[in-house]
Amino acid sequence: MDWREYYKTHTMKPEEAVAQIHDGDRVVFGHAVGEPIIFQRTMAKEAKKFKNVEVAHMVYLGSGEYLQPGMEEHFRHNALFVGGPARKAIAEHRAEYTPAFFSDIPYMFRSGELPVDVFAFTCSPPDARGYINMGLSCDYGYQAVRSAKIVIAEVNPNMPRTFGESFIHVSQVDGFLNSWEPLPEAIPARITPEDEKIGRYIADLVRDGDCLQLGIGAVPDAVLSFLTDKKDLGIHSEMISDGVLPLIEAGIINGSKKQRDVGRICTTFLMGSRKLYEYVDNNPMIKMLPVDVCNNPAVISQNDNVVSINSCVEVDLQGQVCAEAIGLRQISGIGGQMDFVRGANLSKGGRSIIALHSTTKDEAHSKITTTLTTGAPVTTGRCDVNYIVTEYGVAQLRGQTLRERAKRLINIAHPKFRPELAEEYKARFGEELEYNRE
């Protein structure tokens, strides 16, 4: 059958598309901007038709109607990364969290550890040869298309067409529905003076020709603002956002020194403003990779001088990092932090950097702590951690003794918490600590 005829005969109304779900199914949504907006909205509208349906995904930018109280009989969310709409539902025991490295999720789909009954995602319209494009999110979706029993594509002309491993032939899809919804956009974070100080410290660790991994938020944007004097930077990152655009346009990010994918920016999803979405549309500089390739430490380390930049919630005096919870309260997820920490550590000349403010927002608690908060998971272990950065400086920990780690971390803690941290140091190591009191 000609692909056009196949596409026509398999195009459905939204109600027909969600009718492909059966009670007890696991439904996986496309990630971030790849979420199927109309499909999700219709599914929630038709909630009374379903029982015990699990809905799994990572970052979710939509309104999350199916997560609202009263939906528990019909839908239960399984968060593979805890985004904003899911935090309350998890805290109220109306949703679940599955810890997982971002890079492992495609394997879980493929192996059947996390079987997929229905996968629904947003894509571009088909091209002249019958290929739709996953656009801003191929990550775990590229495998989900191959693993799911039923695949539903929400076709939206607003979705950019990206290069790389983001093409799916219409014959791989069981149903299509049409959408003209504006794509979700990520609001830029406000950069504080503390973020600027952290950004400057991190920028000083970046050298000409380095290959960067950055996330989204105030600290990555602050770092990027201080890189205007660098040359020939590359990007191999699980995601990129608007902050990279000025450096690309200035020729500072050009990928010329990379060992893999020279001259190209490799990523697995994108999230930002419409300006970013327009920039990456049909732009061969952008190469989308499935997350089990993009975030594979062995692949990351094929580039020399990889600098990974991530954030966290707290760090203890041993250098153990929690980046996903406050005690037992899950507020985020593992994501790709460990993938890139290990990739950077394996890279020739690589550096992994973890940044955090020295205190909580109200300055009531230190984020450099004697021990992690009771119940808090270790996201990055002390043997993997390298650089820790606060607005008070840089502590290089890799290869250092526990005694030396504690010294260095105390000296980048907020000054008002250094005396009590120094008391803990004395209790542990049997000596007074001379530390900077300013």
CORZI-V209609 format. One record per backbone hydrogen bond with DSSP energy under -0.5 kcal/mol. NH is the residue of the N-H (numbers start at 1). CO is the residue of the C=O. If there is no record, write none. Layout:
nh=NH co=CO
nh=NH co=CO
This chain:
nh=6 co=2
nh=7 co=3
nh=8 co=4
nh=9 co=5
nh=10 co=6
nh=11 co=8
nh=12 co=176
nh=16 co=13
nh=17 co=13
nh=18 co=14
nh=19 co=15
nh=20 co=17
nh=21 co=18
nh=24 co=51
nh=25 co=22
nh=27 co=25
nh=27 co=54
nh=28 co=26
nh=28 co=118
nh=29 co=56
nh=30 co=120
nh=32 co=59
nh=34 co=31
nh=35 co=32
nh=37 co=35
nh=40 co=36
nh=41 co=37
nh=42 co=38
nh=43 co=39
nh=44 co=40
nh=45 co=41
nh=46 co=42
nh=47 co=44
nh=49 co=46
nh=50 co=47
nh=52 co=73
nh=53 co=74
nh=54 co=25
nh=54 co=52
nh=55 co=76
nh=56 co=27
nh=56 co=54
nh=57 co=78
nh=61 co=32
nh=67 co=64
nh=68 co=65
nh=71 co=68
nh=74 co=71
nh=75 co=71
nh=76 co=53
nh=77 co=94
nh=78 co=55
nh=79 co=77
nh=79 co=96
nh=80 co=57
nh=81 co=57
nh=82 co=332
nh=83 co=81
nh=86 co=83
nh=87 co=83
nh=87 co=84
nh=88 co=84
nh=89 co=85
nh=90 co=86
nh=91 co=87
nh=92 co=88
nh=93 co=90
nh=94 co=89
nh=95 co=89
nh=96 co=77
nh=98 co=79
nh=99 co=97
nh=102 co=335
nh=104 co=101
nh=105 co=101
nh=105 co=102
nh=108 co=104
nh=109 co=105
nh=110 co=106
nh=111 co=107
nh=112 co=108
nh=113 co=108
nh=114 co=108
nh=115 co=112
nh=117 co=26
nh=117 co=115
nh=118 co=26
nh=119 co=150
nh=120 co=28
nh=121 co=152
nh=122 co=34
nh=123 co=154
nh=124 co=133
nh=127 co=131
nh=130 co=127
nh=132 co=130
nh=132 co=168
nh=134 co=166
nh=137 co=134
nh=138 co=268
nh=139 co=268
nh=142 co=138
nh=144 co=140
nh=145 co=141
nh=146 co=142
nh=146 co=143
nh=147 co=143
nh=148 co=144
nh=149 co=116
nh=150 co=117
nh=152 co=119
nh=153 co=175
nh=154 co=121
nh=154 co=152
nh=155 co=153
nh=155 co=177
nh=156 co=123
nh=156 co=154
nh=157 co=179
nh=159 co=156
nh=162 co=160
nh=163 co=286
nh=165 co=288
nh=166 co=164
nh=168 co=132
nh=170 co=130
nh=172 co=169
nh=173 co=170
nh=174 co=151
nh=175 co=151
nh=176 co=10
nh=177 co=153
nh=179 co=155
nh=186 co=272
nh=187 co=185
nh=192 co=190
nh=196 co=192
nh=197 co=193
nh=198 co=194
nh=199 co=195
nh=200 co=196
nh=201 co=197
nh=202 co=198
nh=203 co=199
nh=204 co=200
nh=205 co=201
nh=205 co=202
nh=206 co=202
nh=206 co=203
nh=209 co=231
nh=210 co=207
nh=211 co=305
nh=212 co=210
nh=212 co=234
nh=213 co=307
nh=221 co=217
nh=222 co=218
nh=223 co=219
nh=224 co=220
nh=225 co=221
nh=226 co=222
nh=226 co=223
nh=227 co=224
nh=230 co=227
nh=233 co=252
nh=234 co=210
nh=236 co=212
nh=237 co=266
nh=239 co=214
nh=240 co=269
nh=244 co=241
nh=245 co=242
nh=248 co=244
nh=249 co=245
nh=250 co=246
nh=251 co=248
nh=252 co=247
nh=253 co=247
nh=254 co=233
nh=254 co=252
nh=255 co=233
nh=258 co=255
nh=263 co=255
nh=264 co=261
nh=265 co=285
nh=266 co=235
nh=266 co=264
nh=267 co=287
nh=268 co=238
nh=269 co=238
nh=270 co=136
nh=271 co=240
nh=277 co=273
nh=278 co=274
nh=279 co=275
nh=280 co=276
nh=281 co=277
nh=282 co=161
nh=283 co=280
nh=284 co=282
nh=286 co=283
nh=287 co=265
nh=287 co=285
nh=288 co=163
nh=288 co=286
nh=289 co=267
nh=291 co=139
nh=293 co=290
nh=294 co=290
nh=295 co=291
nh=296 co=293
nh=297 co=295
nh=299 co=296
nh=300 co=296
nh=301 co=297
nh=302 co=299
nh=303 co=300
nh=305 co=348
nh=307 co=211
nh=308 co=306
nh=308 co=351
nh=309 co=213
nh=310 co=353
nh=312 co=355
nh=313 co=322
nh=314 co=322
nh=315 co=367
nh=316 co=320
nh=317 co=369
nh=317 co=370
nh=319 co=316
nh=321 co=380
nh=322 co=314
nh=323 co=321
nh=326 co=329
nh=327 co=325
nh=329 co=326
nh=330 co=328
nh=331 co=324
nh=332 co=324
nh=337 co=334
nh=340 co=336
nh=341 co=337
nh=342 co=338
nh=343 co=339
nh=344 co=340
nh=345 co=341
nh=346 co=342
nh=347 co=343
nh=350 co=347
nh=351 co=306
nh=353 co=308
nh=354 co=387
nh=355 co=310
nh=356 co=389
nh=360 co=365
nh=363 co=360
nh=367 co=358
nh=368 co=358
nh=369 co=315
nh=369 co=367
nh=376 co=373
nh=379 co=321
nh=379 co=377
nh=380 co=321
nh=381 co=379
nh=384 co=381
nh=385 co=381
nh=387 co=352
nh=388 co=395
nh=389 co=354
nh=390 co=393
nh=393 co=390
nh=395 co=388
nh=396 co=394
nh=397 co=386
nh=397 co=395
nh=398 co=386
nh=400 co=397
nh=405 co=401
nh=406 co=402
nh=407 co=403
nh=408 co=404
nh=409 co=405
nh=410 co=406
nh=411 co=407
nh=412 co=409
nh=413 co=410
nh=417 co=414
nh=418 co=414
nh=418 co=415
nh=419 co=415
nh=421 co=417
nh=422 co=418
nh=423 co=419
nh=424 co=420
nh=425 co=421
nh=426 co=422
nh=427 co=423
nh=428 co=424
nh=429 co=425
nh=430 co=426
nh=434 co=432
nh=435 co=433
